Amino acid sequence: MKHKHHIIPRHAGGSDDPSNLIEVTIQEHAELHFSRYLRYGDWNDYIASMALSGQIEHAEATREAARH
């Protein structure tokens, strides 16, 4: 299964323009968000990484994102 990953995430001002999207596996998607979290410290990327890797459920990710 492939996911569409925003090179510049929407939470960081990125758009849905095709030039800002790449296809990746779920594991790659989680790794890309975790890498971005380590680089920029954006909590939204940490939450996305945790949800994509199955470490938290979607509902928990939504609650956490709303808190930050």
N, C-alpha and C positions, 0 to 999 in steps of 0.2 A: 504494500500500500504506500502511496506517495502523498505527501503533504505539500501545500504551497506555503513557503516561508517568505515573510517580508524581510528583505535585506535591511531596510530601515523600518523597524516595527511601527505599527500604527500608534502605539503608545508613546513613541518618540517622534511622531510627526510624519511617519512614512505613509505613502499612499497605496492604493490597490492597483496602480498603474503596472502593466506587465513588465516594465523595465525594473520594477522594484520587487519582483517575485521570482523565486527559484523553486524547483521541485526537489524535495529531499525525502529520505525515509523518516519514519517517526523518530528513530534513534538519532539520526543526524539533526533533526529539528530540535530535539531536547538538548543535544550537545551545543548547537549554535546559540540557543538561548542561554545556556549555562556559561559559555565562553563570553557572551556579551555581558552577562551579569558580572563575571570576574573582571572584565575590562572597565565597565562603566559604573558598576555598583547599582544598577537599576533593579529594584525589587521586583518589578513586573516581569523581568526576564527570569529571575529566580523562580517565581511562581510558575511561569510557563514551562520552565525546565522540569520542575517537580511534577507538574500535571502530565506533561508529555511522556515522562519516563515512568509514569504509573505510581509514583511515590505518594501522591495525594489525589483525591477524587476531584472531578470537575467542580462540584458544589463547594468544596473547601477552597479551591483555587479562586473561585468567584468571590467568596467571602473575604479571602485574604487580599485580593486585588482592590476590593472596595475599601478596605481598612487603610490602604497605603496611598 
